[in-house]
Amino acid sequence: MGKYVIVGVPDGITDNFVYEFKTTSNEFLMRMQRPVFFTRGDFYGYFFRRPKKRIQVLVKRDIEARTWMENIQRVG
């Protein structure tokens, strides 16, 4: 087998999607971190064989959560 091991646990998992919850301090940082959050959701969806990801980000300054539900993006 290969020489790499990937370890990770999504914040939630259902029959149809993986769930990832993150917090950030403000809108600017949320926009900067969003690609990382979505990529983690894609990895979890791929490895746990789920077709969708639900990403929820709490922006502390606004005391508001942003939620996205999308298909897993696969490359290759």
Secondary structure as GFF3:
##gff-version 3
##sequence-region A 1 76
A	DSSP	beta_strand	12	13	.	.	.	ID=ss1
A	DSSP	beta_strand	17	24	.	.	.	ID=ss2
A	DSSP	alpha_helix	27	47	.	.	.	ID=ss3
A	DSSP	beta_strand	52	59	.	.	.	ID=ss4
A	DSSP	beta_strand	64	71	.	.	.	ID=ss5
###
